[in-house]
Amino acid sequence: MRIGSVLLSLLLLGGCAQAGTMTVKGERPVAPHPRFGTSRHFDADLLRFRLAGAQREASAKRLPAIPPPRHIDCMRRKCVALTFDDGPGEYTGHVLDLLAAHHARATFFLLGQMITDETRDVVRRMASEGHEIGNHSWDHASLPGLSSESLRRELDRTQEAVRKATGVRMRLMRPPYGATGPALDTETKQEGLAQILWAVDTLDWLNRNPTVIAQRSAAAKPGDIVLMHDIHPTTVQALPRLLDELDRKGFTYVTVSELLGSTTPGKKYTNR
């Protein structure tokens, strides 16, 4: 009796299993829907993946739209050129946000080795928002101590990194540590790069105090170039107070090229 019940249960289960694949007379059998990853879906999935990759690659190659040059008469207006060295870094985006809030343009002297897949969009944003980009060497080497070949490589690699990211051909450079000399004068002249130093050094790399940094920056006079670094969080913290104070004094924020007008390759500049 018990054996018969077991057999009957097995027969019923078998019938149910077959019912899933049985066809009704006059109807075509319907194949089960293939699961993701089967050979039927693999080509479509791979195609979508490749299309997404192509779109990402195309986006990466698309150069930013750069605003047209502004015509600002710094002989009549109180102009100041804020400059930021050693980026792009993790705080550079915050600096751009603060500058945008004050309708301020600045000049960023970039290290070539800092332009990576993670920071390339920030560099494009700089260009698209009208900021100027300058060459700060590849890895912050002291340039006067290098051979001619090494010096050229420091500049050329950075020129190429920025060109690929933005399409910009840089016309300005800032020697790391402000260290310059005859060899750099010659090389920058050949490269078509003016050497940009500064009139106001905030020493934000030494004194990591936002109040002190803001006070030093706000002491700028019309025509000055102000040196800061966008790699220190304390500089970012000082920037709102600095901008508010310069706003109150009626300054116009310009790029170095807007401040100086035409520049001479190889020549050194500290202010207008």
C-alpha positions in Angstrom: 0.0 0.0 0.0 2.8 2.4 1.0 4.9 1.3 -2.1 1.9 2.0 -4.4 1.5 5.5 -3.0 5.1 6.3 -3.6 4.9 5.0 -7.2 1.8 7.1 -7.8 3.5 10.2 -6.5 6.6 9.6 -8.7 4.3 9.2 -11.8 2.5 12.4 -11.0 5.8 14.4 -10.5 7.0 13.0 -13.8 3.9 14.1 -15.6 4.2 17.6 -14.2 7.8 17.8 -15.3 6.8 16.8 -18.8 3.9 19.1 -18.9 6.3 22.0 -18.9 7.6 20.9 -22.3 4.4 19.4 -23.8 2.7 21.1 -26.7 -0.9 21.5 -27.5 -2.0 20.0 -30.8 -1.9 22.6 -33.6 0.5 24.9 -31.7 4.2 25.4 -32.3 6.4 24.5 -29.3 7.7 27.6 -27.5 11.4 27.4 -26.5 12.2 28.5 -23.0 13.7 32.0 -22.6 17.5 31.7 -22.6 19.2 33.0 -19.5 21.6 35.9 -19.4 25.1 34.8 -20.4 24.0 32.0 -22.7 25.4 31.9 -26.2 22.1 33.5 -27.6 22.6 36.6 -25.5 26.4 36.8 -25.4 26.8 38.7 -28.7 24.2 41.3 -27.8 25.7 41.8 -24.3 29.2 42.1 -25.8 28.0 44.6 -28.4 26.4 46.8 -25.7 29.6 46.6 -23.6 31.7 47.6 -26.6 29.4 50.5 -27.5 29.6 51.8 -24.0 33.3 51.6 -24.1 33.4 53.5 -27.5 31.2 56.2 -26.0 33.5 56.6 -23.0 36.5 56.8 -25.3 34.8 59.3 -27.6 33.9 61.4 -24.5 37.5 61.2 -23.3 38.8 62.5 -26.7 36.3 65.4 -26.8 38.0 68.7 -26.1 36.4 71.3 -23.9 34.8 74.4 -25.4 37.0 77.3 -24.3 35.4 80.8 -23.8 36.7 83.6 -26.1 39.3 85.9 -24.8 38.2 88.8 -22.6 39.4 92.4 -23.2 40.1 93.9 -19.8 42.0 97.1 -19.4 44.1 96.6 -16.3 45.5 100.1 -16.7 42.1 101.4 -15.8 40.8 98.7 -13.5 42.2 97.2 -10.3 43.4 93.8 -11.6 44.9 91.0 -9.6 46.1 87.6 -10.9 45.5 84.7 -8.5 47.7 81.7 -9.3 47.7 78.2 -8.0 50.5 75.7 -8.2 51.2 72.0 -8.1 47.8 70.6 -9.1 45.5 69.3 -10.2 44.7 67.6 -6.9 41.8 66.5 -4.8 41.0 70.1 -3.7 41.2 71.7 -7.1 37.5 71.2 -7.8 36.7 73.1 -4.6 38.9 76.0 -5.7 37.1 76.1 -9.0 33.7 76.2 -7.2 34.8 79.1 -5.1 36.2 81.0 -8.0 33.0 80.4 -10.0 30.9 81.8 -7.1 32.9 85.1 -7.4 33.0 85.2 -11.2 36.8 85.0 -10.8 39.3 83.7 -13.3 42.7 82.5 -12.3 45.8 80.8 -13.6 46.8 77.2 -12.7 50.4 76.1 -13.1 50.1 72.3 -13.4 52.5 69.4 -12.9 52.3 67.0 -15.8 52.5 63.9 -13.6 49.3 65.1 -11.8 47.2 64.9 -14.9 45.8 61.4 -14.7 42.5 59.6 -15.6 41.2 60.8 -12.2 42.0 64.5 -12.7 41.7 65.0 -16.4 38.1 66.2 -16.2 39.2 68.9 -13.7 41.8 70.2 -16.1 39.1 70.3 -18.8 36.8 72.2 -16.5 39.6 74.8 -15.9 39.8 75.4 -19.6 36.0 75.5 -20.2 35.5 78.0 -17.3 38.0 80.4 -18.8 40.9 79.8 -16.4 44.5 79.9 -17.8 46.7 76.9 -17.6 50.5 77.1 -17.3 53.4 74.7 -17.3 55.0 73.9 -13.8 57.3 71.1 -15.1 56.5 67.4 -15.0 57.4 66.5 -11.4 58.5 69.7 -9.6 62.2 69.2 -10.2 64.6 72.1 -9.6 65.1 72.9 -13.3 68.5 74.8 -13.2 70.2 71.7 -12.0 69.1 69.6 -15.0 70.8 68.8 -18.2 69.4 70.4 -21.4 67.8 67.2 -22.4 66.1 66.6 -19.0 65.0 70.2 -18.8 63.4 70.0 -22.2 61.7 66.7 -21.2 60.2 68.3 -18.1 58.6 71.0 -20.1 57.6 69.0 -23.2 55.9 66.1 -21.4 53.7 68.6 -19.5 52.9 70.6 -22.6 51.8 67.3 -24.3 49.7 66.2 -21.3 47.8 69.5 -21.2 47.4 69.6 -25.0 45.9 66.1 -25.0 43.4 66.9 -22.2 42.3 70.4 -23.4 43.8 71.2 -26.8 45.5 74.2 -25.2 49.1 75.2 -26.2 50.5 76.7 -23.0 52.4 80.0 -23.3 53.4 80.5 -19.7 55.4 78.5 -17.2 56.4 78.8 -13.6 59.7 77.3 -12.5 59.4 75.2 -9.4 60.7 76.9 -6.3 61.0 80.0 -8.4 64.4 78.7 -9.4 65.6 79.9 -12.7 68.8 80.6 -14.6 70.4 81.1 -18.0 69.7 77.5 -19.2 66.0 77.9 -18.4 65.9 81.3 -20.0 67.2 79.8 -23.2 65.0 76.7 -23.1 61.8 78.6 -22.4 62.6 81.1 -25.1 62.9 78.2 -27.6 59.7 76.6 -26.2 57.7 79.9 -26.5 57.1 80.1 -22.7 57.3 83.2 -20.6 58.5 82.7 -17.0 55.9 83.7 -14.4 57.1 84.4 -10.9 55.0 86.4 -8.3 54.7 89.7 -6.3 52.8 88.2 -3.4 53.9 84.9 -1.8 51.2 83.7 0.6 53.6 81.0 2.0 50.6 78.7 2.2 52.8 75.7 1.9 54.7 76.8 5.1 52.0 78.4 7.3 48.9 76.2 7.0 46.8 78.8 8.6 43.7 80.0 6.6 43.6 83.4 8.4 47.3 84.2 7.8 47.0 83.0 4.1 43.9 85.2 3.6 45.6 88.3 5.1 48.7 87.9 3.0 46.7 87.5 -0.2 44.5 90.4 0.6 47.6 92.6 0.8 47.9 92.4 -3.0 48.1 95.7 -4.9 46.7 96.4 -8.4 48.8 94.5 -11.0 50.2 91.9 -8.6 50.5 88.2 -9.2 49.6 86.2 -6.1 51.1 82.7 -5.4 49.1 80.0 -3.8 48.8 76.2 -4.0 45.6 74.3 -4.7 46.9 71.1 -3.0 46.5 72.4 0.6 43.1 72.3 2.3 44.0 75.3 4.4 44.4 77.3 1.2 40.9 76.3 0.1 39.6 77.3 3.5 41.3 80.7 3.2 39.9 81.4 -0.3 36.3 82.6 0.7 37.7 85.2 3.1 40.3 86.3 0.6 37.8 86.7 -2.3 35.4 88.6 0.0 38.1 91.0 1.0 39.4 91.6 -2.6 35.7 92.0 -3.7 35.3 94.7 -1.1 38.4 96.5 -2.4 37.0 96.4 -5.9 39.5 94.1 -7.6 38.9 92.4 -10.9 40.2 88.8 -11.1 42.2 88.2 -14.2 44.4 85.5 -15.7 48.2 86.2 -15.9 47.9 86.8 -19.6 45.0 89.2 -19.2 47.1 91.1 -16.6 50.3 91.3 -18.6 48.9 91.4 -22.1 51.5 90.1 -24.6 54.5 88.3 -23.0 58.0 87.6 -24.3 59.2 83.9 -24.3 62.0 83.4 -21.9 61.4 86.7 -20.0 60.6 86.7 -16.3 57.5 88.5 -14.8 56.4 89.2 -11.2 53.6 91.7 -11.8 52.3 94.2 -14.4 
